[in-house]
Amino acid sequence: MQLTGARIVLEVLKEQGVDTVFGYPGGTILNIYDALYDYKDEITHYLTSHEQGAAHAADGYARATGKVGVCFATSGPGATNLVTGIATAYMDSVPLVAITANVALPALGKDSFQEVDIAGVTMPITKHGFIVKDVNRLADTLRRAFKIASTGRPGPVLVDITKDVTANRAEFTPLKDQKAGAVSTKGTGQWEKEIEKAAELISGSKKPFIYTGGGTVISGASAELSVFAHKLMAPVCDTLMGKGGFDNTDPLYTGMIGMHGTKASNFGVSQCDLLIAIGARFSDRVVGNAKKFARGAKVIHIDIDPAEINKNVKCDLSIIGDVKEVLSALNERITQADHSEWLSVIEELKNRFPLDYDRNKLTCPYVIEKLYSLTEGNAIITTDVGQHQMWAAQFYKYKEPRTFISSGGLGTMGYGLGAAIGAKVGRPDKTVVNIGGDGCFRMNMNELATASRYNIPVIQIIVNNSVLGMVRQWQTLFYNKRYSNTILEDKVDYVKVSEGLGCSARRVTTREEADEALKWALYQNSPVVIECVIDEDDKVFPMVPAGAPISEAFDAADMEERAK
């Protein structure tokens, strides 16, 4: 059948199982939006307040559901406003297809109105980018985009379509069962040899430690990881992206590793004789000083992306493959181990260095622990970036994958609210809470209008310390308290702003007020905002200075001891 390019776009989205799109219209993409009018019963479009909000919402939708997130934008500034969201998805391996329209083919390269080479702009931050100039190639290009985005190591793909292509007609043949599925990464004999070598290293270890990252979540390998950890009887730490990949309430769990990881995790990894890295990339925020990271350990690195092997930390054995498949193979080969002596050492570290905070005043950790109690650990938590992000990672216990959604690699302030909207759209059965600092919130707080327009019942917690908290913490500890441009004391009333954008809001300054406000928020069926006013000098501990080994993690007690 003959269809316009605009309708071909929507037919392919249907083929790929897409029923949700986030976006913002404009001149060059109007043909697609006009066609969308006839598909509104099959594809729900959410009009965000800003294109960056659309990208973050598609990202949050993808992380919460495991599906490919989709966003639309027009040419020029519409497309460039997606860039931060695309880069966020790229750094955290999130499957995303960003569809933009560009000026008509005859106008390309002539500095036409709202013309930008968005494929060129996004080349370093996408798995692949396409510009479609022929309507006959449109359907297959879109199908390729979804396959690239969702298979292997996931990531964002950009498809830029000239406006004339969206208007032109071509023969379209619907294809059944074209939705991209998982691709096995099992190799031949070499893969099997690596599995056997890994099993040998594991059997010879006395002090193994498991370090798990976002790959465990992406591959859906939580069950396999749990079996593996309990068969090995090894302690388990996670990265920010790995939250929920291993049940945080499991006795084997030691907390997050890295710059703001627990001492139990950081010291334990520093003492182990075998480190098993699963779906993690040894980022600088995890390893600190790479030359001094786990120096006494042999390292097994399991990852789907060969480019990550030996990139940051040299390993003794690597297995390239999907985490779920690799762990399944290992579980068949390893026998039940007994590392009770090693576990007792780790347990002593956990008991000696628990996470703590000042319990005499309202703090962000208190709010998060109360939220955990009231939701019984079953909410999806999204965050912005900063102190509140680390507290959310430390004090909420994530029992399932895809329940902690945060910008890890890029560290995008203003990410959380859009992501929360996308997560709630994708998982309406879940309570979704975004935790953000006042500095982050003011970057994209306009997305509250999106939440209120569609009555998307997300809870926005603003952790208001009137400063850029994490930057101030660094200024306090490493810059002689020279607070250059990090104080946010001004006349912004976040309750009034939230109400003006159509949301109910409360401000709390005490623990008792926070308790009441959280209970109130959880029983609303509409978007709500809670502003929690905390002290400007509350700090995230433990902490590892940039470039220092993680064995040098310190906390407030260490600082007091040094001061003496």
N, C-alpha and C positions, 0 to 999 in steps of 0.2 A: 504494500500500500504506500501511496505517496503521502509524506508528511513534511511539514516545515521543520527546520532545524530545531526550533524552540520545542516542538512537540516530541521530536526525537529525544531531546535531553530528558524530558519527563518520562517518556516510555522506558528509557534505559534505567532511570532511577527506580521505576517500578520493578523492572527486571531484577535489579540488585537488592530488592527488598526494602528500599528506602521509603519511609512514610513520613519522615520529619526533616524539614529543612529550616535553617536559620539564615536570615539575610536582610538586605536593604536594597530597594530598587533604585534605578537611575536610567538615564537615557539609553545607553548601549544595550542594556539587558532587558529593556521593556518588552521585547518580543517574548522572552521566556516568561516574564511575569504575566503578560497577557494570556499566554497559553495556560499558565498555572491557575488562572481563574476557572478554567474548565476541569481542573484536576483537584479542586479543593476538597472533594470528598475522599480522595485517595492519598493525597500528599498534604500534610499540614505544614503551613509556613508560619514561622514566628518572626514577626518584624521586631528586630532589636532597636535599641536607641542609637547604636553606633556599629559600624562594621566590625570593629575589634570585639565588641560584645557578641556578635554573630559567630566569629571564629572561636572565641572561648566557649560559647554555648555548645557549638558543634563538638569541640574537644571534650567538654564535660560529659556530653551525651555519649560519646564514643567510649570514654573511660568507664562510665557507669554501666554501660550495656555490653561492651565488647563488639558493638557494631561499628560500621564506618560512619563517622559524622560528616554531614554535608552542609556547606554554607555557600550563599550566593552573594556576589557584589558586582556593582557596575565598574566601568573602566576608571582610570585615573585615580583620584583620591579614594574612591570606593575600594578599589583593588589594593592600593597601598595601605589602607587602614586595616586590611587583613594580615599584613606582614608580621606583626608581633604575635598574633595568634597562630599563624603558620609556623613561625620559628619556635614557639612554645611547644607545639605538637611535635615538631621535628626532634627537639632535644629530648623529649620524653617518649618517643616512639609510639605516637598516637595515630591510628588510622583515620585520615581525614581527606576528603576530596573538596577542594575549593574551586568553585565554578565561577569564573568571571567572564564578562563580555568586553570586547574591545571595539574600537572604531572599525568601520567597514574596510575591507581589504584595500580599495583604492586610496584610502586616507592614511593607511599605515605608513609610518616613517616620515610624515610631513608635519610633525608637531601639531596635529589636529587637536581640537578641543577635547580635553580629558583623555588624551592619549598617553599611555605609559607602557613600556615594555615590561609588563608584570612577570612574564615568564623569565626574563633576564634578571629582574630584581630578586626573584625568589629562588633562583637556581641553586644557591648554596644552602638553602633551608628547606628543600623538598627532596623526597626520594626521586621524583621525576616531575618534569613540567612539559605541558603540551600547549601549542597554539594551533587551533584548528582553523584552516583557511578554505577547506573544501567540505561542503555538507555531506558528501558521499563517504567521508572518513570519520564523521562525527560519532556515530554509534560505536564503532569498534574502538575509537580512541577513548571514549568514556568507559567502555568495558575494561579496557586495559588499565585505566586509571584506578578503578576499584580493585582490580586484582593486585596491582603493584602496592596500593595503599594497605591492603589487608593481609598479604602473604609475606613469609619470611619475617624479617624485622619490620614491623609496621611503621608507617610514617605518612606524612601529608603529601598529596599529589595535587598539582594545580592544572586545571584545564581552562585555558583562555580561548574564547570563541569570538571571532569577528562578527559584527552585527549583521552583515549580509548573510553569513552562514545561518544565523538563527531565523532569517526570513526565507532563504532559499529552500527548495523542496528536493527530496531524494526518496528513493525507494527504501522503505524500512521493513525489515523482516524480524518480528519478535523471536527471541531465542529463549527456550526453556532451560531451566537449570544452569543459568549462566552466572548465578551468584558465586563469587569467589569463595572457595572452601580452603580448608587447611591443606598444606602441602607437606608430605612426609620428608623429613630431613635425614632419615636413616641412610647411611652410606653402605658401602660394600664391606669387604674384608677389613679395610683399614679402620672403619668406624668400630667394628666389633673388637679389634685389637685394642683400641683406645679404651673401650668399656672394660675390657679385661685388665688392662694396666691400672685403670682407676680403681677397680675392685681390689687389686693387689695392694696398692698404696693405702687404701682405706683399711684393709685387714691388718696391715702392719703398723697402723697408727695407734698411739697411746693417748694422745690429747687432740682429737679432731675438733674442728669448729666449722660450722656451716654459716656462710655469709650469703644471704639471698637478696635479690634485687627485683626490679620491675619485670624482668623476663619471666619470673615465676607467675606473676599475676597475668601477664599477657597470654601466656601459653595455657593457662587454666590448670596449672600443675600443683595446686595446693594439696590435694589428697595424696599425690605421689610424694611430695616433699615431706608431709607428715609421716608417711610410712617410712621413708628414708631416714629421717631424723630419729625416729623411735627404734628402728632396727640398728642404727649406728650408735644410739644413745649418746648423741652429741649435742652440745649447746647450739642455739641458733640465734643469730642477730640479723637484722634487716636494714635496708637503706630506706630513705624517704619514699622512693618509688616502689619499694617492696612491701610496704605496709599492707597487712591483711593476707599476704601470700602464705604466711605461717601464723597460726592462731596466737595472738599476743597474750592469751590467758594460759597457754600451755606452759607447764613447769620448765620445759627445755628452753623457753624463750628468755633472752637476756636483754632485750631492748635494742634500740637503734645503735648503729655504729657510726663513728666519724666525729666531725667537728662538735656536734652537740649530742653525740651518742652517750650512752651510759658508760660509767667506768667499768662495769662488769663486762660489757662488750669490748670496749677498747683495750682493757688490760688482758681480758681472756684471749682475744685474737693475738695480742702481743706475746702471749705465753704458749700458744698452741704449737703442735708439731706438724699438723696438716690443716690447711685452710681450703675448704671446698667452696668456691665462688660459683653461685648458681644464678644465671641471668642477671649478672651485675657487671658494671664496667670499670670498677676501681676509680671512680671520679676523685678529683682532688679533695672534695669535701669529705670523702670517706677515708682516704688513705693518709691525708696530711703529707708528711715527708715520705715519698715513695721508696726512697733508699732504706728507710728504717721501718718499713711496714712489714709486720709479721716475719721478721728476719730469721727466726728459728724454725720456720715452717716450710714444708713443701707445699706447693700451690697447684690445685686442680681447678681449671677454669672451664666452665660449661656455658656456652653462649651460642646463639644462632648466627651471630655476625662475625665472620672471620676477621674483620677489621679491628675488632676489640681485643683480639688475642695479642698479648705482649705489648699492647699500646701504652699502658700506664704502669703495669706491674708485670714483671717477667714470671711466667708460670713454668712448672715442671711438666705438666701434662694438660693438654687442651682437648676438649671434645666439642666439635662444631655440630650443633643440632638443636632441635626444639627441646626445651627443658622437660616437657612432659614425657617425650619419647626417651630421652636420655635417662631420666630418673626411673622410668618404668623398667628399662633394661638393667640399670644398676640394682634395683630392688630384687630382680630375679637372681642376681649373682652374689650379693653380699649376704652374710649370715648374721644372725642376732649377736650383737656385741655387748660387752659389759664394761662401761667406762665410768663406773660408780665413783672411783677415786678421783678422776678428773672432774666429774660433775660436782663432787663435794667441794672442790676448789672453786668452781664457778659459783656455786651456791653461797659460799662464804663471801665472795665478792659482791654478789647481789644483796646479801644481808648487810654487809659493811658499807656499801655505797648506794643506798636507795635514792631514787629521785625524791626531792622534797622542795618545799616552798614555805614562805611565811604564812602561817595559818591564823594570824591575828587580824588580817585585813582582807579586803576584796582584791583578788589577784586573778590573772588569766588562768593559771593552773587550777584554781578553785572552781572557776566557772566551767572549765572543761571536765573536771572530775564530776561535778554535779550533773552536767549534761550527760555524761556517760552513765551515771546512775539512773537518771530519769528515762533515758532511752534504752537502758539495758544493753548498751553497746551495739544496738542494731541500726543506728542511723548512718547515712552517708555524710561524711564530713568533707567539705571543700575548704580550701584556705587561700588566702593571699600569700604574701612573702614577707618574712621577717620574724620577730620574736614570737608572735602568736602562732605562726606556722610550726615552729619548733616545739612550742608548748602543746599544740594539737597533736603532734607526732609523739610526744613523750607521755602525755597524760590521758589520752583516750586509747582504749584497748581495742584494736581492730581484729575481729575474729574471722572475717571473711574478706576475700579479695574484692576489689572495686568498691570499697567503702571509704577509702581515703584518696582524695583527688586534689592534687596540688602541683604547682609549677616547680619542678625540681631542677632540671638542667638549666633553663633560661632564667629562672627566678623572676617571674613577671608580676610586678605589682599591678593590682587591678584585675587579676585573673579570676579571682574566686567567685564573684557574684555571677558573672556570665556562666561560669562552669557549673555553679549550683543550679541555675535555671535549666541548663541543658541536662544535668543529672536528674533533676526532678521530672522533667518531661520524659526522659527515658525510663525512669524508675518511679512512676507515680505511687507505687506501693511503699516506698521508703520515705522516712523523715529525712529531709536534706537541710543541713545547716552550713552556712558559710561563716567562717571565722576570719575576720580581717582587722588589721590595724586602721587607725584613723587616716594615716598617710596613704595606705592602699585604697581604702574605701572611697576617698574623694577623687581618685583617678577615674573610676568607672561607676560612680554611684548612680549615674543616669539610667543604668539598667534596672533600677528599682521600678522605673516607669514600665519597663517590659514585663516585669513580674506582676505588677498591679493591673496592667492592661489585660493580661490573660488569666489573672487570678491564679498565678502559679505559687502555691503555698510554701515558699522557702523561708527559712529563718536566717536573718542576717545579724550576726553578733559583731558589733564594732568595739574593738579593744582600744579604748581611747586613753592614751597617756600623754597626749598633746605634744608628742615628739615623734621623730622617726626612730623608733625604739632600738632596732638592731644597729643602725648606724651610730646612734648615741652610745650604745653599749661599747662599740669599738672605740669611739672617741674617749670614753671614760677610761677604758683599760689600756689603750695604746697611743692615744693622742693628747695626753695631759689635760683632759677635760676641756679641750678647745671645741666648743659646740657650734661649729660653723654650719649655719643653715639647716639645722635639724630640729629646731624648736617650732612647733606648730600652733602656739597659743594665738588664737585669733577669735573672730566673732561668729564662726560657723556654729549653728545650732543643728546638730544632726537629727534630732527628733523632729524639728520643724521641716527640715529638708525632706526627711523620709515621709512625713505626712503630706507635704506638698507634692510628692511623687506618687501619692495614692496608697501609702502603706501605713499600718498602725505601728506606733513606736513608743518605747519607754526608755528612760534613762535610769541607771542604777548606780549607786555609790557604795552600797554595803552588801555583805554576803546575804543577809536576809532579803534584801530587795532583789538580789540576783536570783535567789531560790524561787521567789514568787513570780518573777518575770519569765523565767524559763518554763515553769509550769503553765503559765498563761500562754506563752508562745506555742507550746507543743499541742495545745488544744484549739488553736485557731485554724481555720481552713482558708487562710489568706496569707499573703506575704507580710511578715512582721520584722521589725528591727528592734534590737536591744543594744543600747549604748552602755557599755560597762566602763566606768571611769576608774582607772588604776593609777598607781604611782609612776611617775616618769622615770624613775631609776630602778624599777624591777628588771632583773637580768635573767637571761637563760643560762643555766648551768646543767651539766658540766660544759666545759668549752676547751677546745684545742686551738691554740693560736695558729694562724695561717702559716703553713710550711713546717710546723713542728710535728714530731711523731705523735700518733694517737696515744702512745703510752704516757704522754705528758699532759693528759686531760686534767683540768683543775676545776674546782668549784669554789663557792663562797667560803667554806671552811678552810680550804687551802690558802685563800687570799688572806684570811684573818691570821692564820698561822705564820705566813710569811711576814705580815705586818709586825708581828711580835718580835 
